[in-house]
Amino acid sequence: MYLLIFPDIIITRGANRTLVFDTKKAGSFSYIPVIPEKLLERFRETTIEAISQSYSGEDLQIVKGFIDFILENKYGVLVQDIDHFPNVVEDYESPSVVEIMVIDIAEKEHRYSFIASQLRSLCCEHLQLRFFSSVSIAKIRQVLSPFLVYPWFSIELLISNPLWEDPQEIVDFLYDLPMVSIIVFNQNETKIFNVNSKYRSQSISSVLYTRQHFNSPMDCGVIHKDTLYNMSTLQSVIMSKKHNNCLYKKVFITKEGDVANCPCLPYTYGNIDKQDIELTKIVKSEIFQKKWEIIKDDIFVCRDCEFRYVCNDCRAFLDNLLEKPRKCTYNPYTSQWYDS
């Protein structure tokens, strides 16, 4: 018999333990001992009986324990012919020139209509607006207005300093904006508010108040155990295996109007508030895409980590382009978060 592990179960071998992640259930992480190298590939080629005969001692006990774990948790089944169940092709394809546009907003006004006019040529799917100065709901509405004519998959608003006092005001604001979600930072407590959307069956709207500190782009790039649950889909895991999950097909407009891969990286590509920049030409350039293909398997320490496909990367705040993110608080060799 062959062991068929279901394709939505992600198993990642680390230096000190193995992560088993059920992508159907957000945050469903299990930890088991380090499995022998290439074991997962062998299940596609060899029966469990033949595999068991090729190991002895502690390795044999780990292999038997692994098979029992998969079957008991219904992460796989035994089959007569593994060839009837072809592997999922782990390719990540996207028709977009840019998948995510992020605009940082402080005191300075951007040319929002000019930026919005370029969206169709970019085939952009997601917009994130990060408000770092005090902002009212009226101001949010004004900034959003030129972007709402475009068919977004999602719009996310990050608010550092809201000028409204009652959370219900921002919840009501989302009544007819089913594609918009909001995170309000620097609050006294963490709480999720339900949105009674006009388009309830189609709405992805939500409002989250959080205690997390976020007042500038320099507060970005934190990798903590609570942030791992953001990477909760099979698609996001496959993307992480193939591309840099922070920078791939993402363009930033800084609060000064500079076009960048990331506002915390030193290089920029012109100022969209001062120049009639063609974003498509910039994003398609070789220099802009240079960091898109840096994956976790290339990065020191990260390549030994069991979380490498379920955490966000950060290529800022580094001395060496291929070093572990400086704001990551995990040690894969001890399985310890050193800030907890």
C-alpha positions in Angstrom: 0.0 0.0 0.0 1.0 3.6 -0.7 0.5 6.5 1.7 -1.3 9.3 -0.1 -0.9 12.6 1.7 -3.6 15.1 0.7 -2.3 18.0 -1.3 -3.7 20.7 1.0 -1.5 19.3 3.9 1.8 21.2 4.0 4.7 19.3 5.6 7.9 21.2 6.1 11.0 19.7 7.6 13.0 22.0 9.9 16.3 21.7 11.8 14.6 20.7 15.1 11.1 19.6 14.2 8.7 19.1 11.4 5.6 21.3 10.8 2.4 19.8 9.6 -0.1 22.5 8.4 -3.6 21.9 7.3 -4.4 24.7 4.9 -8.1 24.1 5.2 -8.0 25.3 8.8 -6.3 28.7 9.5 -3.6 28.3 12.1 -3.9 24.5 12.2 -0.2 23.8 13.1 1.0 20.4 14.4 4.6 19.6 15.3 6.3 16.2 15.0 9.9 15.0 15.2 12.3 15.7 12.3 11.5 13.2 9.6 14.2 11.6 7.5 15.3 13.6 4.5 13.5 12.8 1.2 10.9 10.8 3.1 7.9 12.7 1.5 9.2 12.1 -2.0 9.6 8.4 -1.2 5.9 8.0 -0.4 5.2 8.9 -4.0 7.5 6.2 -5.3 7.5 3.3 -2.8 5.1 1.3 -0.7 5.0 1.9 3.0 6.1 -1.7 3.5 9.3 -1.2 1.4 10.0 2.2 3.0 9.7 0.7 6.5 12.2 -2.0 5.6 14.8 0.5 4.5 15.0 2.2 8.0 16.0 0.9 11.4 16.3 2.1 15.0 15.1 5.6 15.8 14.5 6.5 12.1 12.2 3.5 11.7 10.2 4.6 14.8 9.9 8.1 13.4 8.7 6.8 10.0 6.1 4.6 11.7 5.0 7.4 14.0 4.7 9.7 11.0 2.5 7.3 9.0 0.2 6.7 12.1 0.0 10.5 12.6 -1.1 11.2 9.0 -3.7 8.4 9.1 -5.1 9.2 12.6 -5.5 12.9 11.7 -7.1 12.1 8.3 -4.3 14.0 6.5 -4.0 11.1 4.1 -5.1 7.6 3.2 -3.7 4.3 2.1 -4.1 3.5 -1.6 -3.4 0.6 -3.9 -2.0 2.7 -6.8 -0.5 6.1 -6.2 -0.3 6.8 -9.9 -4.1 7.4 -9.9 -3.5 10.4 -7.7 -1.1 12.8 -9.5 0.8 15.4 -7.6 -0.5 19.0 -7.5 1.6 21.1 -9.8 3.1 23.8 -7.5 3.2 26.6 -10.0 2.1 30.1 -9.1 0.7 32.0 -12.1 -0.8 35.5 -12.0 -2.0 37.6 -14.9 -1.3 40.8 -13.1 1.7 43.1 -13.7 1.1 44.2 -10.1 -0.9 42.1 -7.6 -0.7 44.6 -4.7 -0.4 48.4 -4.6 0.5 50.0 -1.3 0.2 53.7 -0.8 1.5 55.3 2.3 -0.3 58.5 3.4 0.8 61.1 5.9 0.4 64.9 5.7 1.4 65.2 2.0 -1.3 64.8 -0.7 -0.7 62.3 -3.5 -2.0 62.6 -7.1 -4.6 59.9 -6.4 -6.5 60.3 -9.7 -3.3 60.0 -11.7 -2.3 56.9 -9.8 -5.8 55.4 -10.2 -5.6 56.0 -14.0 -2.8 53.5 -14.4 -4.5 50.6 -12.6 -6.0 48.9 -15.6 -2.6 48.6 -17.4 -1.3 47.0 -14.2 -4.2 44.6 -13.8 -3.8 45.3 -10.0 -6.0 43.1 -7.7 -5.4 44.5 -4.2 -5.0 47.9 -2.8 -3.6 48.8 0.6 -3.8 52.4 2.0 -1.7 53.0 5.1 -2.6 56.2 7.0 0.2 57.3 9.3 -1.1 60.7 10.3 -4.4 61.5 12.0 -7.3 60.8 9.7 -11.0 61.3 9.7 -13.7 59.2 7.9 -14.3 62.1 5.6 -10.7 62.1 4.6 -10.7 58.3 4.0 -13.7 58.7 1.8 -12.0 61.5 -0.2 -8.8 59.4 -0.7 -10.8 56.2 -1.7 -13.1 58.0 -4.2 -10.9 57.8 -7.3 -10.1 54.2 -6.7 -13.6 52.9 -6.2 -14.4 52.9 -10.0 -11.8 50.1 -10.4 -12.9 46.4 -9.8 -10.7 45.5 -6.9 -10.6 42.0 -5.3 -9.9 43.7 -2.0 -9.0 47.1 -0.4 -7.3 47.2 3.0 -7.0 50.4 5.1 -4.4 50.5 7.9 -5.1 53.4 10.3 -2.6 54.5 12.9 -4.4 57.5 14.5 -8.2 57.6 13.9 -10.0 60.9 14.6 -13.4 59.2 15.3 -14.1 57.9 18.8 -16.9 55.4 18.3 -15.9 52.3 16.3 -19.4 52.0 15.1 -18.8 55.1 12.9 -16.2 53.3 10.8 -18.2 50.1 10.8 -21.2 52.0 9.3 -18.8 53.6 6.7 -18.3 50.1 5.3 -22.0 49.4 4.8 -21.8 49.8 1.0 -18.1 49.0 0.5 -18.0 45.1 0.5 -14.4 44.9 -0.7 -12.9 47.1 2.0 -11.5 45.9 5.4 -9.9 48.1 8.0 -7.3 47.6 10.7 -7.0 50.3 13.4 -3.7 50.1 15.3 -2.4 51.4 18.7 -5.7 50.7 20.5 -6.2 49.7 24.2 -7.6 46.3 23.3 -7.9 43.9 20.4 -11.4 43.5 19.1 -13.1 42.5 15.9 -16.3 44.4 14.8 -18.9 42.8 12.6 -20.0 44.8 9.5 -23.6 44.7 8.5 -22.9 45.0 4.8 -25.5 46.0 2.1 -24.0 43.2 0.1 -23.8 40.6 2.8 -23.4 37.5 0.6 -20.5 39.1 -1.3 -18.9 41.1 1.5 -15.3 40.6 2.8 -15.6 43.7 5.0 -14.3 43.7 8.5 -13.0 46.1 11.2 -10.2 45.0 13.5 -9.0 47.2 16.4 -5.6 46.0 17.6 -3.1 46.8 20.3 -0.3 46.3 17.8 2.1 49.3 17.5 2.2 50.7 13.9 3.1 54.3 13.3 5.5 54.3 10.4 6.8 52.1 7.6 9.8 51.3 9.9 7.3 49.3 12.2 6.8 46.8 9.3 8.7 43.6 8.9 8.0 42.1 12.3 7.8 38.3 12.2 6.2 36.9 15.4 4.3 33.7 16.1 1.0 35.6 16.0 1.8 36.8 12.4 2.2 33.3 11.1 -1.5 32.7 10.8 -1.8 35.4 8.1 -0.3 32.8 5.6 -3.3 30.5 5.8 -4.0 29.2 2.2 -2.5 26.6 -0.1 -2.1 29.3 -2.7 0.0 31.5 -0.3 2.2 28.6 0.6 2.8 27.8 -3.1 3.6 31.4 -3.8 6.1 31.4 -0.9 7.9 28.4 -2.4 8.3 30.1 -5.8 8.6 33.8 -5.1 9.4 36.4 -2.4 6.1 36.7 -0.5 6.7 40.2 0.6 7.9 41.9 -2.7 6.6 39.7 -5.6 4.4 41.8 -7.9 4.0 44.5 -5.2 4.6 48.3 -5.7 4.8 50.9 -3.0 4.2 54.6 -3.2 5.9 56.2 -0.2 4.4 59.0 1.8 6.8 61.3 -0.1 5.4 60.0 -3.5 8.4 57.9 -4.4 7.8 54.6 -6.3 9.6 51.7 -4.5 9.7 48.0 -3.9 9.4 48.8 -0.2 9.5 52.2 1.6 12.2 50.7 3.9 14.5 49.8 1.0 17.0 52.5 -0.1 16.3 52.5 -3.9 13.4 54.4 -5.5 12.3 54.7 -9.1 11.0 58.3 -9.4 8.3 60.4 -7.7 4.8 59.9 -9.0 3.6 63.2 -7.4 6.2 65.2 -9.3 6.6 63.2 -12.6 4.2 61.6 -15.0 5.7 58.2 -14.3 4.5 55.1 -16.2 4.2 52.5 -13.5 4.0 49.5 -15.9 7.3 50.3 -17.4 9.0 50.6 -13.9 7.5 47.4 -12.6 8.5 45.4 -15.7 12.1 46.5 -15.4 14.8 44.0 -14.5 16.0 46.1 -11.6 12.6 46.4 -10.0 12.0 42.7 -10.2 15.5 41.7 -8.9 14.3 40.7 -5.4 11.1 39.0 -6.5 12.7 35.6 -6.7 14.6 35.5 -3.4 12.8 32.7 -1.6 13.1 31.3 1.9 15.1 28.3 0.7 17.8 30.8 -0.3 18.0 32.6 3.0 20.4 31.7 5.8 18.7 30.3 8.9 15.2 30.6 7.2 16.1 27.6 5.0 16.4 25.5 8.1 13.1 26.7 9.6 9.9 24.7 9.6 7.8 27.9 9.2 9.6 29.1 6.1 6.6 28.7 3.8 4.0 30.2 6.2 5.7 33.4 7.3 6.2 36.7 5.6 9.6 37.6 4.5 11.3 41.0 4.8 14.4 42.1 2.8 14.7 45.5 4.6 16.7 46.1 7.8 19.5 43.7 6.6 23.3 43.9 6.3 23.3 40.9 3.8 20.6 40.4 1.2 20.3 36.7 2.0 20.3 36.9 5.8 17.4 36.1 8.1 14.9 39.0 8.7 16.3 41.1 11.5 12.8 41.4 13.1 12.2 37.7 13.2 12.1 36.4 16.8 12.3 32.7 16.1 15.2 30.3 16.5 14.6 27.1 14.4 17.5 25.3 16.0 15.9 25.5 19.5 12.2 25.9 18.4 12.0 28.9 20.7 10.5 32.4 20.2 13.0 34.6 22.1 10.5 37.4 22.9 8.0 35.2 24.7 
